[in-house]
């Protein structure tokens, strides 16, 4: 199993609110497996000191790390008029009915998230039950206990990490750690051992599933597509592209910076079939200078240089000082006199706030947040997660193909 030390270490050592043992990661997909290292920064973390997760826990001795995936899927819906009869009345005021559709219209993103959480929880538990049954049957066929079966199958499959691997892991992450290697050696070793054991068990289950006749009947909820206002937003790609990816981002968010190479890979892979749209979502409590950078980027956009400025910001350090912004602007080919006059006027303050409000209304709680043809995807995701959704949207049966 390939190790991704820089991403994994945050899960293990729990940066974030001191009251929690581990960082919470937001990772949104349709109903795809959560990806370790796929995460984002939470607005609620900044405002309330609370993060939340909703997919699965891995418990390693003395370590806890959490990965989450917001599933955009299909699941059994609740009974009642509000679930199946949008026109049915759920209340009356002086004889005038309030329909289920009226009630749900303004909270559709929240309802979609809740439905996904229910489905993901059920799916996670269902997979665990299936795996337990498959392992139990394999152990019974061999005439041994489950414990004995697992011990025999996993023997030698999860070798303990070497001192060199521990040291390499520390070197890759020492910028995030306080202290030297001796302080962290045992915890890193425990984490790497747990990672190897989890990988070996996953390989075993994958092999056993190939020989089992497994049928799953759990249905995900219908895909929810958010409606977004793209007027005036910076766009990369042709207007005729069948897939539109809208990014709500914070210029100083490390996870927003982390996903930029992935977005470049998407552009290279799909070409004219996708277009990228940028929306501002600065998290003031975590990055107090990010809002000013967002306004500055809009000043660059006035001169047709938004994406050049955007790329310079994400390639550099998170610094919103006037000198740094001027350097980015100059490197992006922006006229500095016009740029500084625009920045001083704060003329784009309201526009940035409109994006923030739109993102909040859509239920975004962390950055980066994406909408792929209206389908929500949260966190810094790898190319394969984006590709799964994009390929679905480009498939012959998708409505995206006719746009």
C-alpha positions as CSV (number, residue, x, y, z in Angstrom):
1,X,0.0,0.0,0.0
2,X,1.5,3.4,-1.0
3,X,2.0,5.6,2.0
4,X,1.1,9.3,1.9
5,X,2.8,10.5,5.1
6,X,2.1,14.2,4.8
7,X,-1.6,13.6,4.6
8,X,-1.9,10.8,7.0
9,X,0.0,12.4,9.8
10,X,-2.6,15.0,10.5
11,X,-5.2,12.3,11.1
12,X,-2.9,10.6,13.6
13,X,-1.6,13.4,15.7
14,X,-4.8,15.4,15.9
15,X,-4.2,19.0,15.0
16,X,-7.3,21.0,15.4
17,X,-9.5,21.8,18.3
18,X,-7.8,20.6,21.6
19,X,-11.0,18.9,22.8
20,X,-10.9,16.4,20.0
21,X,-8.5,13.5,19.6
22,X,-8.2,13.8,15.8
23,X,-8.7,16.0,12.9
24,X,-12.0,15.6,11.1
25,X,-11.9,15.4,7.3
26,X,-14.6,16.4,4.9
27,X,-14.6,14.3,1.7
28,X,-17.6,14.4,-0.5
29,X,-18.5,11.9,-3.2
30,X,-21.6,10.1,-4.6
31,X,-21.2,6.9,-2.6
32,X,-17.6,6.3,-3.2
33,X,-15.2,5.1,-0.5
34,X,-13.6,7.7,1.6
35,X,-10.1,8.6,0.6
36,X,-7.5,9.0,3.3
37,X,-5.9,12.3,3.1
38,X,-9.0,13.9,1.4
39,X,-9.9,16.8,3.6
40,X,-10.7,20.4,3.9
41,X,-10.9,23.3,6.4
42,X,-14.1,23.9,8.3
43,X,-15.9,27.2,8.8
44,X,-17.4,25.8,12.0
45,X,-13.9,25.0,13.2
46,X,-13.1,28.7,13.0
47,X,-16.4,29.8,14.4
48,X,-17.2,27.2,17.0
49,X,-14.1,25.1,17.4
50,X,-16.0,22.0,16.3
51,X,-15.4,19.7,13.4
52,X,-17.7,16.8,12.4
53,X,-17.3,13.6,10.3
54,X,-19.7,11.0,9.0
55,X,-18.2,7.9,7.4
56,X,-15.9,5.6,9.3
57,X,-13.5,5.3,12.2
58,X,-10.2,3.5,12.3
59,X,-9.0,2.8,15.8
60,X,-5.3,2.1,16.2
61,X,-3.8,1.7,19.7
62,X,-3.4,5.1,21.3
63,X,-4.2,6.8,17.9
64,X,-7.5,7.8,16.4
65,X,-8.1,9.1,12.9
66,X,-11.3,9.9,11.1
67,X,-12.1,10.1,7.4
68,X,-15.4,11.3,6.1
69,X,-17.3,11.1,2.8
70,X,-20.5,13.0,2.0
71,X,-22.2,10.5,-0.2
72,X,-24.1,11.8,-3.2
73,X,-26.2,8.8,-3.7
74,X,-29.6,7.0,-3.7
75,X,-31.1,5.6,-0.2
76,X,-34.4,4.6,1.0
77,X,-36.4,7.7,1.7
78,X,-38.5,8.3,4.7
79,X,-42.2,7.7,4.5
80,X,-44.8,10.5,4.8
81,X,-46.1,13.2,2.4
82,X,-43.0,15.3,2.6
83,X,-40.9,12.4,1.2
84,X,-43.1,11.2,-1.7
85,X,-45.8,13.8,-2.3
86,X,-44.3,17.3,-2.8
87,X,-47.7,18.9,-3.3
88,X,-49.2,17.4,-0.1
89,X,-49.9,19.8,2.7
90,X,-47.8,19.6,5.8
91,X,-49.4,22.6,7.5
92,X,-52.1,25.2,7.1
93,X,-52.1,28.9,8.2
94,X,-55.6,30.4,8.2
95,X,-56.7,27.9,5.7
96,X,-53.8,28.3,3.3
97,X,-51.7,25.2,2.9
98,X,-47.9,24.9,3.2
99,X,-46.8,22.1,0.9
100,X,-43.9,19.7,1.4
101,X,-42.2,21.3,-1.6
102,X,-42.5,24.8,0.1
103,X,-40.9,23.4,3.2
104,X,-38.1,21.6,1.5
105,X,-37.1,24.2,-1.1
106,X,-34.9,26.3,1.2
107,X,-33.3,23.3,3.0
108,X,-32.7,21.0,0.1
109,X,-28.9,21.0,0.5
110,X,-29.2,20.1,4.2
111,X,-31.8,17.4,3.5
112,X,-29.5,15.9,0.8
113,X,-26.6,15.8,3.2
114,X,-28.7,14.1,5.8
115,X,-29.9,11.5,3.3
116,X,-26.4,10.9,2.2
117,X,-25.2,10.5,5.8
118,X,-27.9,8.0,6.5
119,X,-27.1,6.0,3.4
120,X,-23.3,6.1,4.0
121,X,-23.8,4.9,7.6
122,X,-26.0,2.1,6.4
123,X,-23.6,1.2,3.6
124,X,-20.6,1.2,5.9
125,X,-22.4,-1.1,8.3
126,X,-23.7,-3.3,5.5
127,X,-20.2,-3.8,4.1
128,X,-18.9,-4.6,7.6
129,X,-21.7,-7.3,8.0
130,X,-20.9,-8.8,4.6
131,X,-17.1,-8.9,5.4
132,X,-17.8,-10.5,8.8
133,X,-20.0,-13.2,7.2
134,X,-17.5,-13.9,4.4
135,X,-14.7,-14.3,6.9
136,X,-16.9,-16.4,9.2
137,X,-17.8,-18.8,6.3
138,X,-14.1,-19.0,5.3
139,X,-13.1,-19.9,8.8
140,X,-15.9,-22.5,9.2
141,X,-14.9,-24.1,5.9
142,X,-11.3,-24.5,7.3
143,X,-12.7,-25.7,10.6
144,X,-11.0,-23.0,12.7
145,X,-12.2,-20.0,14.7
146,X,-12.4,-16.6,13.0
147,X,-9.5,-15.4,15.2
148,X,-7.3,-18.4,14.1
149,X,-8.3,-17.9,10.5
150,X,-7.3,-14.2,10.5
151,X,-4.1,-14.9,12.3
152,X,-3.1,-17.5,9.7
153,X,-4.1,-15.4,6.7
154,X,-2.5,-12.2,7.9
155,X,0.7,-13.8,9.3
156,X,3.7,-12.0,7.7
157,X,1.4,-9.8,5.6
158,X,1.9,-6.7,7.8
159,X,5.6,-6.5,8.6
160,X,6.6,-3.9,11.2
161,X,8.0,-0.7,9.9
162,X,11.7,-0.3,9.8
163,X,13.6,2.4,11.6
164,X,14.3,3.9,8.2
165,X,10.6,4.0,7.3
166,X,9.8,5.7,10.7
167,X,12.6,8.2,10.1
168,X,11.4,8.9,6.6
169,X,7.9,9.4,7.8
170,X,9.1,11.9,10.4
171,X,11.2,13.8,7.8
172,X,8.3,14.1,5.5
173,X,6.1,15.6,8.2
174,X,8.5,17.4,10.6
175,X,7.3,20.8,9.5
176,X,4.0,19.9,11.2
177,X,5.5,18.4,14.3
178,X,6.9,20.0,17.5
179,X,9.9,18.2,18.7
180,X,12.4,15.7,17.4
181,X,12.2,12.2,16.2
182,X,12.6,10.4,19.6
183,X,9.5,12.2,20.8
184,X,7.4,10.9,18.0
185,X,9.1,7.6,17.1
186,X,6.8,5.3,19.0
187,X,3.6,7.0,17.8
188,X,4.7,7.0,14.2
189,X,5.7,3.3,14.5
190,X,2.3,2.5,15.9
191,X,0.5,4.3,13.2
192,X,2.5,2.7,10.4
193,X,1.9,-0.8,12.0
194,X,-1.8,-0.1,12.0
195,X,-1.7,1.1,8.4
196,X,0.0,-2.1,7.3
197,X,-2.4,-4.3,9.2
198,X,-5.4,-2.4,7.8
199,X,-4.0,-2.8,4.3
200,X,-3.4,-6.5,4.7
201,X,-6.9,-7.1,6.1
202,X,-8.4,-5.1,3.2
203,X,-6.5,-7.2,0.7
204,X,-7.7,-10.4,2.3
205,X,-11.4,-9.2,2.2
206,X,-11.0,-8.2,-1.4
207,X,-9.7,-11.7,-2.3
208,X,-12.5,-13.4,-0.3
209,X,-15.2,-11.3,-2.0
210,X,-14.0,-12.4,-5.4
211,X,-15.0,-15.9,-4.6
212,X,-18.3,-15.0,-2.8
213,X,-21.7,-14.4,-4.4
214,X,-22.5,-11.0,-2.9
215,X,-25.6,-9.2,-3.9
216,X,-26.4,-5.7,-2.4
217,X,-29.9,-4.3,-2.6
218,X,-29.4,-1.1,-0.6
219,X,-30.4,1.8,-2.9
220,X,-28.8,5.3,-2.6
221,X,-31.0,8.5,-2.6
222,X,-31.5,10.4,-5.8
223,X,-28.7,12.7,-6.9
224,X,-29.2,16.2,-5.7
225,X,-28.0,19.0,-8.0
226,X,-27.6,22.4,-6.4
227,X,-28.5,25.5,-8.4
228,X,-25.7,28.0,-8.5
229,X,-25.4,31.6,-9.7
230,X,-22.4,31.7,-12.0
231,X,-22.9,35.2,-13.4
232,X,-19.7,37.2,-13.4
233,X,-17.6,34.3,-11.9
234,X,-14.2,33.6,-13.4
235,X,-14.3,30.6,-15.8
236,X,-11.7,28.4,-17.4
237,X,-13.0,26.3,-20.3
238,X,-15.6,26.6,-23.0
239,X,-19.2,27.6,-22.2
240,X,-20.3,24.5,-24.2
241,X,-18.5,22.1,-21.9
242,X,-20.9,19.3,-20.7
243,X,-19.4,19.3,-17.2
244,X,-19.0,22.4,-15.1
245,X,-16.9,22.2,-11.9
246,X,-17.6,25.1,-9.5
247,X,-15.0,25.5,-6.7
248,X,-15.6,27.4,-3.5
249,X,-12.2,28.2,-2.2
250,X,-10.1,30.2,0.2
251,X,-6.8,31.6,-1.2
252,X,-5.0,30.9,2.1
253,X,-6.4,27.4,2.8
254,X,-3.7,24.8,2.5
255,X,-6.1,22.2,1.3
256,X,-7.3,24.5,-1.5
257,X,-3.7,24.9,-2.5
258,X,-3.2,21.1,-2.3
259,X,-6.0,20.4,-4.8
260,X,-4.8,22.9,-7.5
261,X,-2.5,20.3,-9.2
262,X,-5.5,17.9,-9.3
263,X,-7.6,20.5,-11.0
264,X,-4.8,21.0,-13.6
265,X,-4.8,17.2,-14.1
266,X,-8.5,17.3,-14.7
267,X,-8.1,20.1,-17.3
268,X,-5.4,18.1,-19.1
269,X,-7.4,14.8,-19.0
270,X,-10.8,16.2,-20.1
271,X,-9.9,19.2,-22.1
272,X,-12.9,21.0,-23.7
273,X,-15.3,18.7,-22.0
274,X,-15.0,20.5,-18.6
275,X,-15.0,24.1,-17.5
276,X,-13.8,25.4,-14.1
277,X,-15.6,28.2,-12.2
278,X,-14.1,29.9,-9.2
279,X,-16.1,31.2,-6.2
280,X,-14.7,32.9,-3.1
281,X,-15.2,31.3,0.3
282,X,-12.6,32.9,2.7
283,X,-12.7,31.6,6.2
284,X,-12.0,34.7,8.2
285,X,-11.4,33.0,11.5
286,X,-8.6,30.9,10.1
287,X,-7.2,33.1,7.4
288,X,-7.9,36.8,8.2
289,X,-6.0,38.0,5.0
290,X,-7.8,35.7,2.6
291,X,-10.7,38.0,2.0
292,X,-8.4,40.8,1.0
293,X,-6.7,38.4,-1.5
294,X,-10.0,37.5,-2.9
295,X,-10.8,41.1,-3.5
296,X,-7.4,41.6,-5.1
297,X,-8.0,38.7,-7.4
298,X,-11.2,40.4,-8.6
299,X,-9.2,43.5,-9.3
300,X,-6.9,41.4,-11.5
301,X,-10.0,40.0,-13.2
302,X,-10.9,43.6,-14.2
303,X,-7.8,43.5,-16.4
304,X,-8.5,40.0,-17.7
305,X,-5.8,38.5,-15.6
306,X,-7.7,36.6,-12.9
307,X,-6.4,33.1,-13.6
308,X,-2.8,34.4,-13.9
309,X,-3.1,36.1,-10.5
310,X,-4.9,33.0,-9.0
311,X,-2.1,30.7,-10.1
312,X,0.6,33.0,-8.6
313,X,-1.3,33.2,-5.2
314,X,-1.7,29.4,-4.9
315,X,1.9,28.8,-6.0
316,X,3.2,31.2,-3.3
317,X,3.1,31.5,0.5
318,X,-0.1,32.5,2.2
319,X,0.7,36.2,2.5
320,X,-1.8,38.9,1.9
321,X,0.5,41.9,2.5
322,X,0.3,44.8,0.0
323,X,3.9,44.1,-1.2
324,X,3.2,40.4,-1.9
325,X,-0.1,41.1,-3.7
326,X,1.7,43.7,-5.9
327,X,4.4,41.2,-6.7
328,X,1.8,38.6,-7.7
329,X,0.0,41.2,-9.8
330,X,3.1,42.3,-11.5
331,X,4.1,38.7,-12.3
332,X,0.6,38.1,-13.6
333,X,0.9,41.1,-16.1
334,X,-1.5,43.4,-14.2
335,X,-1.2,47.2,-14.4
336,X,-0.2,48.1,-10.8
337,X,-1.7,51.6,-10.8
338,X,-5.1,50.4,-11.7
339,X,-4.7,47.4,-9.5
340,X,-3.9,49.5,-6.4
341,X,-6.7,51.9,-7.1
342,X,-9.2,49.0,-7.3
343,X,-7.9,47.4,-4.1
344,X,-8.1,50.7,-2.2
345,X,-11.7,51.3,-3.3
346,X,-12.8,47.9,-1.8
347,X,-15.3,47.8,-4.7
348,X,-15.4,44.0,-4.7
349,X,-16.1,43.6,-1.0
350,X,-19.8,42.9,-1.6
351,X,-19.1,40.5,-4.5
352,X,-16.9,38.3,-2.3
353,X,-19.5,38.3,0.4
354,X,-22.2,37.3,-2.1
355,X,-20.1,34.2,-2.8
356,X,-19.6,33.5,0.9
357,X,-23.3,33.7,1.5
358,X,-24.1,31.5,-1.5
359,X,-21.7,28.9,-0.2
360,X,-23.2,29.1,3.2
361,X,-26.7,28.7,1.9
362,X,-25.6,25.7,-0.1
363,X,-24.4,24.0,3.1
364,X,-20.7,24.3,2.6
365,X,-18.9,24.1,5.9
366,X,-15.3,23.8,4.8
367,X,-12.9,24.5,1.9
368,X,-12.4,23.6,-0.7
369,X,-16.0,22.7,-1.7
370,X,-16.9,21.7,-5.3
371,X,-20.1,21.2,-7.3
372,X,-19.7,19.0,-10.4
373,X,-22.8,19.7,-12.5
374,X,-24.4,20.7,-9.2
375,X,-23.3,17.5,-7.4
376,X,-21.5,18.4,-4.1
377,X,-17.9,17.1,-3.6
378,X,-16.2,18.3,-0.4
379,X,-12.5,18.5,0.4
380,X,-9.2,18.1,-1.4
381,X,-9.9,15.0,-3.4
382,X,-7.6,12.9,-5.7
383,X,-8.1,12.8,-9.4
384,X,-9.8,9.4,-9.3
385,X,-12.6,10.7,-7.2
386,X,-13.3,13.6,-9.5
387,X,-13.0,11.3,-12.5
388,X,-15.6,9.0,-11.1
389,X,-18.2,11.7,-11.0
390,X,-17.1,13.4,-14.3
391,X,-17.2,10.1,-16.1
392,X,-20.7,9.5,-14.8
393,X,-21.7,13.0,-16.0
394,X,-20.2,12.3,-19.5
395,X,-21.8,8.9,-19.8
396,X,-24.5,8.4,-22.6
397,X,-27.3,8.2,-20.1
398,X,-26.4,11.4,-18.3
399,X,-28.2,14.7,-18.9
400,X,-24.8,16.4,-18.9
401,X,-24.1,14.9,-22.3
402,X,-26.9,17.0,-23.9
403,X,-26.0,20.3,-22.4
